[in-house]
Amino acid sequence: MKQGAEPAPGVLYLVGTPIGHLADLSERARSVLAGADVIACEDTRHSGQLLSSLGAVGKRLSFHQHNTRGRIPQLLELLSQHQSVAVISDAGLPGISDPGEELVAAAREAGRQVICIPGPCAATTALVSSGLPSGRFCFEGFLPAKGKDRRERLKAIAADPRTTVLYEAPHRLLKLIEELSDHCGGERPLQVARELTKRHEEQVGPTIAAALTHFSSHKPQGEFTLVLGGAQEPAAIEHDDQHWLEELNKLIHQGLSANAAAKQLAQSSGRAKRELYALLHTEGSTTDGQGSD
Ligand code: SAM
């Protein structure tokens, strides 16, 4: 499909940048950053080298968690003046544990077009390389630092059957793995991705206990993303007809009619009443002549 020229006037672009390997910056990201009128950077100094290497000439504005509220009206005003605005964070996708979310919401509310130039993201990179189920997953990012909020989040994560992806700073990694061990047990699958896309990329796992042993003797250094296996769903116990017949007979011996016994068991077991009732009338069923109706 033929695409229009980018960057287009009055459009807000969210541009994914590398999380380590510089060659992961896409061609499209390069051309949007090179041509944008304004580039909102989480840290203008951090991104300065990258932008200069692309020959980006757009006006650079800082856009971080401490000036988000103040900057948003200014960026919306620039969009309304038909300027193209690109947003980048220090690494990865803006809006994922990085500034961007509030600006996008405000831009959409103001009727501005928002386009994401997709790029690397530590969460999805760690997830797909973990070997853990990726069909259903939950991104938790950084947990609340401490207290009740943190404990409650850990409790919810421990009970969640989906794979969970977490970010953590190196100096807090061991504590987080210890807490995961307390809440989920040491045998729960865990894959800790270190320094993704970089020279010293490595994976530590395959369980919480194994990661705990490893990082107790190897001081965590670099950047980490954790991928935690989900809680086991309680196995649905399959009972055969003989089991249900015995349960029906117990109820009948307690004085219920066959009809009432089938109804009560249907409610507690989820099996159809009609099927349960039919069991009482199959050959070899023993109702001792009681309770038939
Ligand atoms: N927006 C970014 C993204 O799309 O991945 C995430 C920004 S968040 C402030 C930074 C955290 O992401 C790090 O503390 C670490 O947990 C994780 N992270 C970033 N780069 C990483 C890498 N190369 N390897 C492993 N984890 C990484």
Boltz pocket constraint, residues with backbone or C-beta under 6 A from the ligand:
constraints:
  - pocket:
      binder: B
      contacts: [[A, 19], [A, 20], [A, 89], [A, 91], [A, 92], [A, 93], [A, 94], [A, 95], [A, 96], [A, 97], [A, 98], [A, 120], [A, 121], [A, 122], [A, 123], [A, 166], [A, 167], [A, 168], [A, 169], [A, 193], [A, 194], [A, 195], [A, 196], [A, 197], [A, 198], [A, 223], [A, 224], [A, 225]]
      max_distance: 6.0
